[in-house]
Structures are given as structure tokens and as C-alpha cells.
């Protein structure tokens, strides 16, 4: 049960980091002067946030699948 609590904390931290990265994307897109720098800021931080969200979803799926798998045995 402790592993589930640690995994929940890691999931929450990954979601919070992705929210901060998406906020940085929006701030960079609004504040940067040139179109090329805006595209670069949106591409780098936006893709980082999407990767974190995908990793979070994968960890939630693995946690749920192992829970369902262990209940049948």
C-alpha cells in the first residue's frame, strides 16, 4: 500500500510540473517578441508538458492494471 501512496505522489508531481510547463508555454508565447522565438518556446515547453502527461497516464494505467490483475488471483 505504501507503493500506491508513493506512486500517487509521483503522479501528482508530474501533473503539477506539466501544468507549470504549459503555463511557461503560454507566457513565452505571449511575451516573446519574434514569431520564430514564439514558435520555439511553444514547441520546446509544450512538447515537454505533453510528454509528462503521457508518462503520467501510462503510470496511472499500469497502477490500475496491476490492481485489477492482482484481484483475480
HELIX and SHEET records of a PDB file:
HELIX    1   1 UNK A    2  UNK A   31  1                                  30    
HELIX    2   2 UNK A   35  UNK A   71  1                                  37    
END                                                                             
